[in-house]
Amino acid sequence: MKIKPLYTPLLFGGLLAPWSNAIAEELPNVIVIMCDDLGYNDVGCYGQRLIETPNINRMAREGMRFTQAYAGSPVSAPSRASFMTGQHTGHTEVRGNKEYWRDVPMECYGVNEEFTRVGQHPYSANHIILPEIMRDNGYTTAMFGKWAGGYEGSHSTPDLRGIEEFYGYICQYQAHLYYPNFLNKYSKREGDTSVERVILEENIEHPQHGDGYTERTQYSAEMIHAKAMEWLRRQDGEHPFFGIFTYTLPHAELVQPEDGFVEYYRDKFKEDVDWVSPHWSRYNTSQDAHAQFAAMVSRLDHYVGEIMDELQRLGLAENTLVIFTSDNGPHDEGGADPNFFGYNAALRGIKRQTHEGGVRVPFIAWWPGRVEAGKVNDHILAFYDVMPTLCELAGVENYTERYDNKEVAIDHFDGISFAPTLLSKGGQEQHEFLYWEFEETDQVAVRMGDWKMVSKGGIPHLYNLANDLHEDNDLAAVHPDIVRRMIEIAHREHTASPHFKVTLPRME
């Protein structure tokens, strides 16, 4: 595909500025598959033995598997914000799961009530996000799955932030239910002017909690994947496309259609457990919780296989980079049991913790003919590296200067492109450090080389990942000089937020 010079007026930071893309060469298509709460070794190619993931394993055999890739945060919304903004959580606006559905009126949907406003804290209006960059440089953009980047009616919904087609959940809290009362959609192609709700008529005839819930038939994961595949099949190869497939699998609740996926694992796990939902829980009761979780991972794997096969069928595979990853470490909610699947034998900690188990994630890049097949790579990367990487691949030069909002006193871009690693070109720049902060558990973490500092409530702990990947031996008292250097990084990288607060370790 040949791209002619494109000049698109973009209202950004109060300035109407012409951005241009004058690249006269073939641009790669990009699909990012970001699943929800899938742990580092929840798939076969990362060591899982109880759950079968043949398509993700195939993706790794035919592509590049990264062993030291990190989510932006140990929980969903800020991790996705890091991916979207190219910022770590000391800089990005969204640093936690701040909710906007509380204390609002309710609306009736069939026999159910639902919040009149749903969603999380919005991305900053003063900082560009990745879909806006891709759209303004000639890409067709779409997102299917979970948004979590702003509540309904805010300044930051998909239609206002560079997404031309969306289908899924605006609100990640609502996404705890796989048979919801409604989903959200937006389609520029169909003439929509804003995001709207799509009522799931077959679902709302039955209660969304307790008895009767199993009578619901409209399963969101299947519906979202179907819309993603419809969009993919419409791509003509004449215009580059950027798709973000944010599947909610395998996040709780652990329920799904009674089909071959579940039955297979019920036969495999002869002695399973049920999880009974307490009255206060958003999640519904799950029967055979281990089989349900494993089946959800295999269902996700099936979706990945369909995407790769469809790209091959359309003749687009050799010009499409597909990235597969997860938003954070595994969860133990709604009946999920990471210990059963051997997770903590590999890494310490789970979702909501800045130990390796909460932030180290699977990350596979598949691009037939361009990315070296079967390569296992130990390059250290984080979600905020995706923005500069895709900008480099799309020919967006000097993106930090081009998209820096001069109306804001300080605008941060924290990523480093790993395109040289993807394309095996050499000359890869390395991070001096990686940084995380998370209000909910009051944790701050810094990785510097093999050293990892995890601060809890302001108390620093130090680990050497080279010989202590499980972070069992606290060496803070042995290496106070290293701890001090990492505390200095934390103080330098943290910018104060009125919405999200953490306790920084003290400078001695």
C-alpha positions as CSV (number, residue, x, y, z in Angstrom):
1,M,0.0,0.0,0.0
2,K,1.3,3.5,-0.9
3,I,0.5,6.3,1.5
4,K,0.3,9.8,0.0
5,P,1.0,12.8,2.2
6,L,-1.8,13.2,4.7
7,Y,-2.6,16.4,6.5
8,T,-5.2,16.0,9.2
9,P,-6.3,18.9,11.5
10,L,-6.2,17.7,15.1
11,L,-7.5,19.6,18.0
12,F,-5.0,18.8,20.7
13,G,-4.2,20.7,23.8
14,G,-6.2,23.7,22.6
15,L,-4.1,24.1,19.5
16,L,-5.3,23.4,15.9
17,A,-2.2,22.0,14.3
18,P,-1.6,20.2,11.0
19,W,0.2,16.8,11.4
20,S,1.6,15.3,8.3
21,N,2.7,11.9,7.2
22,A,4.7,11.9,3.9
23,I,5.9,8.3,4.0
24,A,6.0,6.9,0.5
25,E,6.5,3.3,1.5
26,E,4.5,0.3,2.7
27,L,3.3,0.7,6.3
28,P,2.8,-2.3,8.5
29,N,-0.6,-3.2,9.9
30,V,-0.7,-3.7,13.6
31,I,-2.9,-5.7,15.9
32,V,-2.3,-5.7,19.7
33,I,-4.1,-8.5,21.6
34,M,-4.2,-7.6,25.2
35,C,-6.0,-10.1,27.4
36,D,-7.1,-9.6,31.0
37,D,-5.3,-11.0,34.1
38,L,-3.4,-13.8,32.2
39,G,-0.3,-14.6,34.2
40,Y,3.2,-15.0,32.9
41,N,3.2,-18.8,32.9
42,D,-0.6,-19.3,32.2
43,V,0.2,-20.4,28.6
44,G,2.2,-23.3,27.4
45,C,5.2,-21.5,25.8
46,Y,5.9,-19.8,29.2
47,G,5.7,-23.1,31.1
48,Q,2.1,-23.9,31.7
49,R,1.4,-27.7,31.8
50,L,-2.3,-28.0,32.7
51,I,-3.8,-25.6,30.2
52,E,-3.5,-26.2,26.4
53,T,-2.7,-23.2,24.3
54,P,-1.6,-24.5,20.9
55,N,-2.2,-21.3,18.9
56,I,-0.3,-19.0,21.3
57,N,2.5,-21.6,21.3
58,R,2.5,-21.5,17.5
59,M,2.6,-17.7,17.7
60,A,5.8,-18.1,19.8
61,R,7.3,-20.7,17.4
62,E,6.7,-18.5,14.4
63,G,7.6,-15.2,16.2
64,M,9.6,-13.7,19.0
65,R,8.9,-14.5,22.6
66,F,10.0,-12.0,25.2
67,T,10.9,-13.2,28.7
68,Q,11.4,-9.8,30.4
69,A,8.4,-7.8,29.3
70,Y,6.5,-5.8,31.9
71,A,3.0,-4.4,32.2
72,G,2.5,-0.7,33.0
73,S,0.9,-1.5,36.3
74,P,-0.2,-4.5,38.4
75,V,-3.8,-3.7,37.7
76,S,-5.9,-3.0,34.7
77,A,-6.7,0.6,34.0
78,P,-3.3,2.1,34.7
79,S,-1.5,-0.7,32.9
80,R,-3.6,0.1,29.8
81,A,-3.0,3.8,30.3
82,S,0.7,3.2,30.2
83,F,0.3,1.3,26.9
84,M,-1.9,4.1,25.5
85,T,0.1,7.1,26.7
86,G,3.7,5.9,26.5
87,Q,4.2,6.9,30.1
88,H,5.0,5.0,33.3
89,T,2.6,5.3,36.3
90,G,4.7,8.1,37.9
91,H,3.7,10.3,35.0
92,T,0.4,9.1,33.4
93,E,-2.9,10.5,34.5
94,V,-4.5,7.2,35.2
95,R,-2.7,5.4,38.0
96,G,-5.4,3.2,39.5
97,N,-9.0,1.9,39.0
98,K,-10.8,5.1,40.1
99,E,-14.4,4.5,39.4
100,Y,-17.2,6.9,38.3
101,W,-20.2,4.6,38.5
102,R,-20.6,5.1,42.3
103,D,-23.4,7.3,43.7
104,V,-25.2,7.8,40.4
105,P,-28.9,7.0,39.7
106,M,-30.0,3.6,38.4
107,E,-31.8,2.7,35.2
108,C,-34.0,-0.3,34.5
109,Y,-33.0,-2.9,32.0
110,G,-35.6,-5.5,31.8
111,V,-35.7,-7.1,35.3
112,N,-32.4,-5.5,36.2
113,E,-31.1,-2.1,37.3
114,E,-27.9,-0.7,36.0
115,F,-25.8,2.4,36.6
116,T,-26.7,5.5,34.5
117,R,-23.0,6.3,34.2
118,V,-20.2,3.7,34.0
119,G,-16.4,3.9,33.6
120,Q,-13.1,4.8,35.1
121,H,-10.8,7.9,35.4
122,P,-10.2,9.5,32.0
123,Y,-7.0,9.9,30.1
124,S,-5.6,13.4,30.2
125,A,-7.0,15.7,27.5
126,N,-3.6,17.3,27.3
127,H,-1.6,14.2,26.4
128,I,-1.8,12.3,23.1
129,I,-2.6,8.6,23.1
130,L,-1.5,5.9,20.7
131,P,-4.7,5.5,18.6
132,E,-4.7,9.2,17.9
133,I,-1.1,9.1,16.6
134,M,-1.9,6.1,14.4
135,R,-5.1,7.6,13.0
136,D,-3.4,10.9,12.3
137,N,-0.7,9.1,10.4
138,G,-3.0,7.3,7.9
139,Y,-4.1,4.3,9.9
140,T,-7.6,2.9,10.2
141,T,-8.2,2.4,13.9
142,A,-10.5,0.1,15.9
143,M,-10.8,-1.4,19.4
144,F,-12.7,-4.4,20.6
145,G,-13.1,-5.3,24.2
146,K,-12.4,-3.2,27.3
147,W,-11.7,0.5,27.2
148,A,-11.2,1.6,30.8
149,G,-9.8,4.9,29.7
150,G,-12.7,7.2,30.7
151,Y,-16.3,7.0,31.9
152,E,-19.3,7.5,29.7
153,G,-19.8,11.2,29.0
154,S,-16.2,12.2,29.8
155,H,-13.7,13.8,27.4
156,S,-12.0,10.5,27.0
157,T,-14.2,7.8,25.3
158,P,-13.1,5.8,22.2
159,D,-14.9,8.1,19.8
160,L,-13.0,11.1,21.1
161,R,-9.6,9.5,21.4
162,G,-8.7,8.3,17.9
163,I,-10.8,5.1,17.7
164,E,-12.9,4.9,14.6
165,E,-14.7,1.7,15.5
166,F,-15.4,0.3,19.0
167,Y,-17.4,-2.5,20.5
168,G,-17.2,-3.8,24.0
169,Y,-17.1,-2.4,27.5
170,I,-16.5,1.3,28.3
171,C,-16.4,0.3,32.0
172,Q,-14.0,-2.4,33.3
173,Y,-16.2,-2.9,36.4
174,Q,-19.2,-3.8,34.2
175,A,-16.8,-6.2,32.4
176,H,-16.8,-8.4,35.5
177,L,-19.9,-9.9,34.0
178,Y,-19.7,-11.9,30.9
179,Y,-23.4,-11.8,30.3
180,P,-24.0,-8.1,30.9
181,N,-27.1,-6.0,30.4
182,F,-25.5,-4.0,27.6
183,L,-22.3,-3.3,25.7
184,N,-21.1,-0.1,24.1
185,K,-20.4,0.6,20.5
186,Y,-19.2,3.4,18.2
187,S,-18.7,3.3,14.4
188,K,-17.6,6.2,12.4
189,R,-18.2,4.1,9.3
190,E,-21.9,3.7,10.3
191,G,-22.3,7.4,11.0
192,D,-22.4,7.2,14.8
193,T,-21.7,10.6,16.5
194,S,-20.8,9.2,19.9
195,V,-20.5,6.0,21.9
196,E,-23.9,4.4,22.6
197,R,-25.2,1.5,24.6
198,V,-26.4,-1.7,22.9
199,I,-29.0,-3.4,25.1
200,L,-28.6,-7.2,25.2
201,E,-32.3,-8.0,25.0
202,E,-31.9,-11.7,25.6
203,N,-29.9,-11.1,28.7
204,I,-32.0,-8.5,30.5
205,E,-35.0,-10.9,30.6
206,H,-33.0,-12.7,33.4
207,P,-31.4,-11.5,36.6
208,Q,-27.8,-10.5,36.4
209,H,-27.0,-12.1,39.8
210,G,-28.0,-15.3,41.5
211,D,-30.7,-17.6,40.3
212,G,-31.6,-17.1,36.7
213,Y,-28.3,-15.7,35.6
214,T,-27.4,-19.0,33.8
215,E,-30.4,-18.5,31.6
216,R,-28.6,-15.6,29.8
217,T,-27.4,-16.4,26.3
218,Q,-25.5,-13.4,25.0
219,Y,-21.9,-14.1,26.0
220,S,-19.8,-10.9,25.6
221,A,-16.5,-12.5,24.8
222,E,-17.9,-14.3,21.8
223,M,-19.8,-11.2,20.7
224,I,-16.7,-9.0,21.0
225,H,-14.5,-11.4,19.1
226,A,-17.1,-11.7,16.3
227,K,-17.1,-7.9,15.9
228,A,-13.3,-7.9,15.8
229,M,-13.2,-10.6,13.1
230,E,-15.9,-8.7,11.1
231,W,-13.7,-5.6,11.2
232,L,-10.6,-7.5,10.3
233,R,-12.3,-9.1,7.2
234,R,-13.2,-5.7,6.0
235,Q,-9.6,-4.6,5.7
236,D,-8.7,-4.3,2.0
237,G,-4.9,-4.2,2.1
238,E,-5.0,-0.7,0.6
239,H,-4.9,1.2,3.9
240,P,-2.9,0.4,7.0
241,F,-4.9,-0.6,10.0
242,F,-4.3,-0.5,13.8
243,G,-6.5,-2.9,15.9
244,I,-6.5,-3.2,19.7
245,F,-8.2,-6.4,20.8
246,T,-8.6,-6.1,24.5
247,Y,-10.3,-9.4,25.4
248,T,-11.6,-9.7,28.9
249,L,-10.6,-13.4,29.1
250,P,-9.6,-14.9,31.5
251,H,-10.7,-12.3,34.1
252,A,-13.3,-13.4,36.6
253,E,-16.2,-14.1,36.6
254,L,-15.5,-17.7,35.7
255,V,-18.5,-18.5,33.6
256,Q,-19.0,-19.2,29.9
257,P,-21.1,-21.2,27.5
258,E,-21.5,-24.9,28.1
259,D,-19.5,-26.0,25.1
260,G,-16.5,-28.1,24.3
261,F,-13.9,-25.9,26.0
262,V,-15.5,-26.4,29.5
263,E,-16.3,-30.1,29.0
264,Y,-12.8,-30.9,28.0
265,Y,-11.3,-29.6,31.2
266,R,-14.1,-31.0,33.4
267,D,-13.0,-34.4,32.1
268,K,-9.3,-33.5,32.7
269,F,-9.8,-32.1,36.3
270,K,-11.8,-34.9,37.8
271,E,-11.8,-33.4,41.3
272,D,-12.7,-29.7,40.8
273,V,-14.0,-27.0,43.1
274,D,-17.0,-24.7,43.1
275,W,-16.8,-21.1,44.0
276,V,-19.9,-19.7,45.7
277,S,-20.4,-16.0,45.3
278,P,-20.9,-14.1,48.6
279,H,-23.9,-11.7,48.6
280,W,-21.7,-8.6,48.2
281,S,-19.7,-9.9,45.2
282,R,-20.0,-8.6,41.6
283,Y,-19.0,-12.1,40.4
284,N,-21.5,-14.9,40.0
285,T,-21.1,-18.4,41.4
286,S,-18.7,-20.6,39.3
287,Q,-19.1,-24.3,39.1
288,D,-15.9,-26.3,38.5
289,A,-13.7,-23.2,38.8
290,H,-10.5,-24.8,37.7
291,A,-12.1,-26.1,34.5
292,Q,-13.7,-22.8,33.9
293,F,-10.5,-20.8,34.2
294,A,-8.6,-23.3,32.0
295,A,-11.3,-23.2,29.4
296,M,-11.3,-19.4,29.3
297,V,-7.6,-19.5,28.5
298,S,-8.1,-22.1,25.8
299,R,-11.0,-20.0,24.4
300,L,-8.7,-17.0,24.2
301,D,-6.1,-19.2,22.5
302,H,-8.8,-20.2,19.9
303,Y,-9.4,-16.5,19.2
304,V,-5.7,-15.9,18.7
305,G,-5.6,-18.8,16.2
306,E,-8.5,-17.4,14.3
307,I,-6.8,-14.0,14.0
308,M,-3.6,-15.5,12.6
309,D,-5.4,-17.8,10.2
310,E,-7.6,-15.0,9.0
311,L,-4.6,-12.7,8.3
312,Q,-3.0,-15.6,6.3
313,R,-6.2,-16.1,4.4
314,L,-6.5,-12.4,3.5
315,G,-2.9,-12.3,2.4
316,L,-2.1,-9.7,5.1
317,A,0.1,-11.7,7.5
318,E,3.5,-10.7,6.0
319,N,2.6,-7.0,6.5
320,T,0.9,-7.3,9.9
321,L,2.7,-7.2,13.2
322,V,0.6,-9.0,15.9
323,I,1.5,-8.5,19.5
324,F,0.1,-10.7,22.2
325,T,0.3,-9.8,25.9
326,S,-1.7,-9.4,29.2
327,D,-2.5,-6.3,31.2
328,N,-1.0,-7.6,34.5
329,G,-0.4,-10.7,36.5
330,P,-3.0,-13.4,37.4
331,H,-5.9,-12.8,39.7
332,D,-7.4,-14.9,42.5
333,E,-10.9,-13.5,42.3
334,G,-14.2,-15.2,41.7
335,G,-12.7,-18.6,42.2
336,A,-9.5,-18.3,40.2
337,D,-6.7,-20.2,41.8
338,P,-3.2,-19.4,40.4
339,N,-1.6,-21.8,42.9
340,F,-3.4,-24.7,41.3
341,F,-1.9,-23.9,38.0
342,G,1.6,-23.6,39.5
343,Y,1.9,-19.9,39.1
344,N,3.7,-18.9,42.3
345,A,6.4,-21.5,41.7
346,A,7.8,-19.3,39.0
347,L,7.2,-15.7,40.2
348,R,6.3,-14.1,43.5
349,G,3.0,-12.2,43.7
350,I,-0.1,-11.7,41.6
351,K,-2.3,-8.9,40.4
352,R,-2.1,-5.7,42.5
353,Q,1.5,-6.4,43.6
354,T,4.6,-4.9,42.1
355,H,6.6,-8.1,42.6
356,E,7.5,-9.9,39.4
357,G,4.3,-11.9,39.5
358,G,2.1,-8.8,39.3
359,V,3.9,-7.0,36.5
360,R,5.9,-9.5,34.4
361,V,3.7,-10.6,31.5
362,P,3.7,-12.8,28.4
363,F,4.7,-10.8,25.4
364,I,4.9,-12.3,21.9
365,A,5.5,-10.5,18.6
366,W,4.4,-12.3,15.4
367,W,5.2,-10.9,11.9
368,P,6.0,-13.6,9.3
369,G,9.1,-12.8,7.3
370,R,10.0,-9.8,9.4
371,V,10.3,-11.0,13.0
372,E,12.7,-13.9,13.5
373,A,10.8,-17.1,14.0
374,G,11.4,-19.0,17.2
375,K,13.5,-16.3,18.8
376,V,13.5,-16.1,22.6
377,N,14.5,-12.6,23.7
378,D,15.5,-11.3,27.1
379,H,15.3,-7.6,26.2
380,I,13.7,-5.7,29.0
381,L,10.7,-3.7,27.9
382,A,7.6,-2.2,29.4
383,F,4.2,-1.2,28.0
384,Y,5.2,2.4,27.6
385,D,7.7,1.2,25.0
386,V,5.0,0.2,22.6
387,M,4.2,3.8,21.5
388,P,7.7,4.7,20.3
389,T,8.1,1.2,18.7
390,L,4.9,1.6,16.6
391,C,5.9,5.2,15.8
392,E,9.2,4.0,14.5
393,L,7.6,1.2,12.4
394,A,5.0,3.6,11.0
395,G,7.7,6.2,10.2
396,V,6.5,8.8,12.7
397,E,9.7,10.7,13.3
398,N,10.5,12.7,16.5
399,Y,7.2,11.7,17.9
400,T,8.0,13.1,21.4
401,E,8.6,16.6,19.9
402,R,5.8,16.4,17.3
403,Y,3.2,15.4,19.9
404,D,4.5,17.3,22.9
405,N,1.8,19.6,24.2
406,K,3.6,22.9,24.7
407,E,0.6,24.2,26.7
408,V,1.5,21.8,29.5
409,A,4.5,22.7,31.6
410,I,5.9,19.2,31.5
411,D,4.7,16.4,29.2
412,H,6.4,13.1,29.6
413,F,7.2,10.3,27.1
414,D,9.0,7.5,28.9
415,G,9.3,4.7,26.3
416,I,12.2,3.4,24.2
417,S,11.5,1.8,20.8
418,F,12.3,-1.9,20.7
419,A,11.9,-2.0,16.9
420,P,15.6,-2.8,16.5
421,T,15.1,-5.9,18.6
422,L,11.9,-6.9,16.8
423,L,13.7,-6.6,13.4
424,S,17.0,-8.1,14.7
425,K,18.9,-5.0,13.5
426,G,21.1,-4.4,16.5
427,G,21.8,-1.1,18.2
428,Q,19.0,-1.5,20.7
429,E,18.8,1.2,23.4
430,Q,18.3,0.0,26.9
431,H,16.3,1.4,29.8
432,E,18.4,2.7,32.7
433,F,15.4,1.7,34.9
434,L,11.7,0.8,34.9
435,Y,9.3,2.4,37.3
436,W,5.9,1.5,38.8
437,E,3.7,3.0,41.5
438,F,0.3,1.7,42.7
439,E,-1.9,3.5,45.2
440,E,-4.3,0.6,46.1
441,T,-1.6,-1.5,47.8
442,D,0.7,1.6,48.4
443,Q,3.6,0.1,46.5
444,V,6.4,1.6,44.5
445,A,8.9,-0.4,42.4
446,V,12.1,0.2,40.4
447,R,14.0,-2.2,38.3
448,M,17.6,-1.2,37.5
449,G,19.5,-3.9,35.7
450,D,19.1,-7.0,37.7
451,W,18.3,-5.1,40.9
452,K,14.6,-4.7,41.9
453,M,13.4,-2.5,44.7
454,V,9.8,-3.0,45.9
455,S,8.7,-0.4,48.5
456,K,5.6,-1.2,50.5
457,G,4.1,1.6,52.6
458,G,7.4,3.5,52.2
459,I,9.6,0.6,53.4
460,P,12.1,-0.5,50.6
461,H,13.0,-4.1,49.9
462,L,15.8,-5.1,47.5
463,Y,16.2,-8.2,45.3
464,N,18.7,-9.4,42.8
465,L,16.6,-11.0,40.0
466,A,19.7,-12.6,38.4
467,N,19.8,-15.2,41.2
468,D,16.5,-14.6,43.0
469,L,13.8,-14.3,40.5
470,H,11.2,-15.3,43.1
471,E,12.2,-12.2,45.2
472,D,12.7,-14.2,48.4
473,N,15.9,-12.7,49.8
474,D,15.7,-9.0,50.8
475,L,19.2,-7.5,50.4
476,A,18.2,-3.9,51.3
477,A,20.4,-3.9,54.5
478,V,23.3,-5.4,52.6
479,H,23.3,-2.8,49.7
480,P,22.1,0.5,51.1
481,D,23.9,2.4,48.3
482,I,21.9,0.6,45.7
483,V,18.7,1.2,47.6
484,R,19.5,4.9,47.9
485,R,20.0,5.2,44.1
486,M,16.7,3.5,43.4
487,I,14.9,5.7,46.0
488,E,16.4,8.7,44.2
489,I,14.9,7.4,40.9
490,A,11.5,7.0,42.6
491,H,11.5,10.6,43.9
492,R,12.6,11.9,40.5
493,E,10.1,9.9,38.5
494,H,7.0,10.5,40.7
495,T,4.9,13.5,39.9
496,A,2.2,14.3,42.4
497,S,-1.4,13.4,41.5
498,P,-4.6,14.7,43.2
499,H,-6.3,11.4,42.4
500,F,-3.7,8.7,43.2
501,K,-1.3,8.9,46.1
502,V,1.5,6.6,47.2
503,T,4.1,6.6,50.0
504,L,7.5,7.1,48.5
505,P,10.4,5.5,50.4
506,R,12.3,8.1,52.5
507,M,15.5,9.6,51.4
508,E,18.0,8.9,54.2
